[in-house]
Amino acid sequence: MTTLSQHDSSRDPVKDSERLAALPRLPRDADGPVFAEPWQAQAFALAVKLSAEGHFTWKEWAAALAGELQAAADRGEPDDGSRYYHHWLAALEKLATAKGLTDSGALLARKEAWADAYRHTPHGKPVELRAASGESR
């Protein structure tokens, strides 16, 4: 299990706690958010970073995530927490697209690149995405 810890002393722990409390059903323990897989922590951190940089407000983020969770409930998906970060990522992709930070074509191309890298990685080796030409790693 992965946990997210902030070691940045310039951050306000009270404000951070309030922001986390505003999120619907965030998987957490006494130490803060918990993640079953590293990608979940990365998606979490990306949403926090984009909000902190002013790309969207935390209120906009909470509304986007709540909408995604409600849509899942409307589709009859179980609310057992097992897909929480899948919904988190879907909300992040939709909000980033709506804010002009990316587009659906770029998201699809990146997903396809990861899938291709996964299919061509020998068992037991880490999956690595090669930088596209002109792109830095």
PLY file of the C-alpha trace (Angstrom):
ply
format ascii 1.0
element vertex 137
property float x
property float y
property float z
element edge 136
property int vertex1
property int vertex2
end_header
0.00 0.00 0.00
1.27 3.47 -0.87
0.63 6.53 1.26
1.03 10.17 0.34
3.08 12.25 2.73
3.81 15.89 2.32
7.20 16.99 3.62
6.84 20.56 2.34
6.92 22.71 5.48
5.46 25.68 3.57
2.12 23.89 3.20
-0.68 24.62 5.64
-1.70 21.26 7.18
-5.06 22.65 8.31
-5.92 23.89 4.82
-4.71 20.60 3.29
-6.85 18.65 5.74
-9.90 20.77 4.89
-9.32 20.25 1.16
-9.04 16.49 1.60
-12.14 16.42 3.81
-14.13 18.10 1.01
-13.58 15.13 -1.30
-16.21 12.40 -1.44
-15.26 9.04 0.12
-11.48 9.35 -0.23
-9.82 6.06 0.83
-7.68 6.98 3.85
-6.28 5.83 7.14
-5.08 7.76 10.20
-2.01 9.00 8.27
-3.92 10.34 5.25
-4.83 9.07 1.77
-3.97 5.47 0.94
-3.31 3.95 -2.44
-3.29 0.30 -3.52
-1.05 1.03 -6.51
1.49 3.75 -7.39
-0.58 5.06 -10.33
-3.31 5.99 -7.87
-0.92 8.16 -5.86
0.30 9.74 -9.10
-3.25 10.56 -10.23
-4.00 11.99 -6.79
-0.84 14.11 -6.81
-1.54 15.35 -10.33
-5.00 16.61 -9.37
-3.58 18.34 -6.28
-0.75 19.90 -8.33
-3.00 21.14 -11.13
-5.34 22.71 -8.60
-2.46 24.28 -6.67
-1.15 25.77 -9.94
-4.55 27.39 -10.57
-5.71 25.26 -13.50
-8.96 24.58 -11.61
-10.28 25.27 -8.14
-10.60 22.59 -5.53
-14.35 23.19 -5.59
-14.38 22.49 -9.35
-12.33 19.35 -8.72
-14.64 18.10 -5.96
-17.66 18.71 -8.21
-16.03 16.85 -11.13
-15.16 13.88 -8.93
-18.59 13.84 -7.30
-20.16 13.88 -10.77
-18.03 10.95 -11.89
-18.88 8.97 -8.74
-22.58 9.75 -9.21
-22.43 8.64 -12.85
-20.88 5.35 -11.72
-23.66 4.90 -9.15
-26.25 5.68 -11.83
-24.70 2.94 -14.00
-25.18 0.53 -11.09
-21.49 0.09 -10.34
-20.80 -1.16 -6.81
-19.68 1.45 -4.27
-17.06 -0.73 -2.59
-14.06 1.54 -3.17
-12.33 -0.82 -5.59
-12.77 1.54 -8.55
-12.47 4.85 -6.71
-9.22 5.93 -8.40
-10.49 4.82 -11.80
-13.27 7.37 -11.26
-10.69 9.86 -9.96
-8.67 9.48 -13.17
-11.77 9.73 -15.37
-12.78 12.95 -13.60
-9.24 14.32 -13.98
-9.16 13.53 -17.69
-12.55 15.20 -18.25
-11.65 18.29 -16.24
-8.21 18.65 -17.85
-9.84 18.37 -21.28
-12.57 20.88 -20.38
-9.91 23.32 -19.16
-7.89 22.96 -22.38
-4.92 21.31 -20.67
-5.10 18.36 -23.08
-7.47 16.92 -25.64
-9.09 13.56 -26.17
-6.72 12.70 -29.02
-3.65 13.26 -26.85
-5.15 11.20 -24.03
-5.99 8.36 -26.41
-2.52 8.42 -27.96
-0.87 8.26 -24.52
-3.13 5.37 -23.42
-2.32 3.48 -26.62
1.41 4.09 -26.10
1.22 2.69 -22.57
-0.79 -0.32 -23.74
1.76 -0.99 -26.49
4.65 -0.64 -24.01
2.89 -3.07 -21.66
2.35 -5.64 -24.41
6.02 -5.48 -25.40
7.54 -5.63 -21.92
8.88 -9.02 -20.80
7.19 -10.51 -17.75
8.72 -9.28 -14.52
10.29 -6.19 -16.06
9.06 -2.64 -15.42
6.92 -1.11 -18.14
8.61 1.96 -19.58
7.10 4.45 -21.96
9.64 5.66 -24.46
9.68 9.40 -25.10
8.11 10.38 -28.40
10.38 12.15 -30.84
10.81 15.74 -29.75
9.53 14.98 -26.25
11.75 15.03 -23.19
11.52 12.31 -20.57
0 1
1 2
2 3
3 4
4 5
5 6
6 7
7 8
8 9
9 10
10 11
11 12
12 13
13 14
14 15
15 16
16 17
17 18
18 19
19 20
20 21
21 22
22 23
23 24
24 25
25 26
26 27
27 28
28 29
29 30
30 31
31 32
32 33
33 34
34 35
35 36
36 37
37 38
38 39
39 40
40 41
41 42
42 43
43 44
44 45
45 46
46 47
47 48
48 49
49 50
50 51
51 52
52 53
53 54
54 55
55 56
56 57
57 58
58 59
59 60
60 61
61 62
62 63
63 64
64 65
65 66
66 67
67 68
68 69
69 70
70 71
71 72
72 73
73 74
74 75
75 76
76 77
77 78
78 79
79 80
80 81
81 82
82 83
83 84
84 85
85 86
86 87
87 88
88 89
89 90
90 91
91 92
92 93
93 94
94 95
95 96
96 97
97 98
98 99
99 100
100 101
101 102
102 103
103 104
104 105
105 106
106 107
107 108
108 109
109 110
110 111
111 112
112 113
113 114
114 115
115 116
116 117
117 118
118 119
119 120
120 121
121 122
122 123
123 124
124 125
125 126
126 127
127 128
128 129
129 130
130 131
131 132
132 133
133 134
134 135
135 136
